[in-house]
């Protein structure tokens, strides 16, 4: 199996969550630990991008600091691209998506093509996590940061990067973003083997 550097973004302020959600316990372990474990199948190394490089060292995870703290996921991507040399590709993850299927990560890896600089999932809009980025996108990210356009989705529509959108996996509904403490309980209920939850209808790509 092909492997590449994995970067997990954990530099947010967790304002809606109320405290550091990367450390919030889900099934007895911090969310960040769950994401790192699920990424191991495709990772040559795993790095957390946070406000301070040592912020999650106690969890046994390598860390780097945001170059420009407070700039959101785009700032985290910038820091990851500065750190990844000499590797050509990185996998970018968020610390608050659980459960994260290794099958999805392999789909992204298989989606790389010559000349493509970004591989991601898309339904009605691009999904910035998980996504693959080639090191060649660094200049476009730097330019967008300089322009003050910090929305991650703006990168997908900038016209500066040649990307490839993949259809959402059939089981995409099983993964959720954790934004509030209550979402942890909702997530446990949603994927409990004793509870049947119908999948929402989604438009499949041809």
C-alpha positions in Angstrom: 0.0 0.0 0.0 1.3 3.4 -1.0 2.0 5.7 2.0 2.5 9.4 2.4 2.7 12.1 5.1 -0.5 12.7 7.0 -1.3 16.1 8.6 -4.1 16.5 11.1 -5.4 20.0 11.7 -5.9 20.7 15.4 -5.2 24.5 15.6 -8.7 25.8 15.9 -10.1 27.6 18.9 -12.9 25.1 19.4 -15.2 28.1 20.2 -18.4 26.2 19.6 -17.2 23.1 21.5 -16.2 25.1 24.6 -12.8 23.4 25.2 -10.1 21.6 23.2 -12.2 19.2 21.1 -9.1 17.4 19.9 -8.8 16.0 23.4 -12.5 15.3 23.8 -13.0 11.7 24.7 -14.9 9.5 22.3 -15.1 5.8 23.1 -12.5 6.3 25.8 -9.8 8.0 23.7 -9.2 11.6 22.5 -10.7 12.4 19.1 -7.2 13.2 17.8 -5.9 9.8 18.8 -8.8 8.1 16.9 -8.0 10.1 13.7 -4.3 9.3 14.0 -5.1 5.6 14.5 -7.4 5.5 11.5 -4.8 7.2 9.3 -2.1 4.7 10.1 -3.1 2.5 7.1 -1.8 5.1 4.6 0.6 7.2 6.7 4.4 7.3 6.3 4.3 9.7 9.2 1.6 11.5 11.1 1.9 15.2 12.2 -0.5 17.4 14.0 -0.7 21.1 13.0 -1.6 23.1 16.1 -1.0 26.4 17.8 2.2 25.0 19.4 4.3 22.2 18.1 4.4 20.4 21.5 0.7 20.8 22.2 -0.1 17.1 21.7 3.3 15.5 22.5 1.7 13.7 25.5 -0.4 11.7 23.0 2.7 10.5 21.3 2.1 12.6 18.2 4.7 14.7 16.3 3.6 18.4 16.0 4.3 21.6 14.1 3.0 25.0 14.8 0.8 27.2 12.5 2.9 29.8 10.7 0.1 32.3 11.0 -2.1 31.3 14.0 -5.8 32.0 13.8 -6.0 31.6 10.0 -8.0 28.5 10.0 -7.6 25.3 7.9 -5.9 27.2 5.1 -3.2 28.3 7.5 -2.8 24.7 8.7 -2.4 23.6 5.1 0.2 26.2 4.5 2.2 25.0 7.5 1.9 21.3 6.3 3.2 22.2 2.9 6.2 24.0 4.3 7.0 20.9 6.4 6.4 18.0 4.0 9.6 18.3 1.8 10.8 16.2 0.0 7.5 14.3 -0.2 5.4 15.3 -3.2 1.9 14.6 -1.7 0.3 15.1 1.7 -3.0 13.9 3.1 -4.9 16.6 5.1 -7.3 15.6 7.8 -9.3 17.4 10.5 -9.2 16.3 14.1 -13.0 16.2 14.4 -14.2 13.8 11.8 -15.1 10.4 13.2 -15.2 7.6 12.2 -12.8 8.1 9.3 -12.7 5.1 6.9 -9.2 4.0 5.7 -11.1 2.9 2.5 -11.9 6.5 1.7 -8.2 7.4 2.2 -7.2 4.7 -0.3 -9.8 6.0 -2.8 -8.1 9.4 -2.7 -4.6 7.9 -3.2 -5.9 5.9 -6.1 -7.4 9.1 -7.6 -4.0 10.7 -8.3 -3.2 11.3 -11.9 -0.3 13.0 -13.7 -0.8 16.8 -13.6 -3.4 16.7 -10.8 -2.5 18.8 -7.8 -5.5 18.1 -5.5 -7.8 15.1 -5.0 -11.0 15.4 -2.9 -14.6 14.3 -2.5 -17.5 16.3 -3.8 -21.3 16.2 -3.8 -22.9 19.6 -4.0 -19.7 21.2 -2.8 -16.1 20.2 -2.3 -15.2 18.5 0.9 -11.9 19.9 2.2 -11.3 16.9 4.5 -10.0 14.3 3.9 -8.1 15.6 0.8 -4.8 15.1 -1.0 -2.6 18.1 -1.9 0.5 18.1 -4.1 3.4 20.2 -2.8 3.1 22.3 -6.0 0.0 24.0 -4.5 2.1 25.8 -1.9 2.4 29.0 -4.0 -1.3 29.2 -4.6 -2.0 28.8 -0.9 0.6 31.5 -0.1 -1.0 33.8 -2.6 -4.5 33.3 -1.2 -3.2 33.8 2.4 -1.6 37.1 1.3 -4.8 38.2 -0.3 -6.6 37.6 3.0 -9.0 35.0 1.6 -8.9 32.4 4.3 -11.9 30.3 3.3 -10.6 26.8 2.5 -13.3 26.3 -0.1 -12.0 29.3 -2.0 -8.9 27.3 -2.9 -11.0 24.8 -4.8 -12.5 27.5 -7.0 -9.4 29.7 -7.4 -8.5 28.4 -10.8 -4.9 28.2 -9.7 -4.9 24.5 -8.9 -5.8 21.5 -11.1 -8.0 19.3 -8.9 -9.9 16.1 -9.3 -13.2 15.6 -7.6 -14.3 12.1 -6.6 -17.9 11.1 -5.9 -18.7 10.7 -2.2 -18.3 7.2 -0.9 -21.6 5.4 -0.4 -21.0 5.3 3.4 -20.0 9.0 3.7 -23.1 9.6 5.9 -21.4 7.6 8.7 -18.7 10.3 9.2 -19.6 13.5 11.1 -17.9 16.7 12.2 -17.8 17.1 16.0 -18.5 20.8 16.7 -20.4 20.6 20.1 -20.1 18.2 23.0 -23.6 16.9 22.2 -22.3 15.7 18.8 -20.2 13.1 20.5 -23.4 11.5 21.9 -25.2 11.9 18.6 -22.3 10.1 16.9 -22.4 7.2 19.3 -26.1 6.8 18.7 -25.7 7.1 14.9 -23.3 4.3 14.5 -24.3 2.0 17.3 -24.7 -1.6 16.1 -27.9 -1.9 18.1 -29.6 1.1 16.4 -30.6 1.2 12.7 -30.3 4.6 11.1 -31.3 5.1 7.5 -28.7 6.7 5.3 -29.7 10.1 3.8 -30.3 10.3 0.1 -27.4 11.6 -1.9 -26.8 12.3 -5.5 -24.3 9.9 -6.9 -21.9 11.0 -9.6 -21.9 9.0 -12.9 
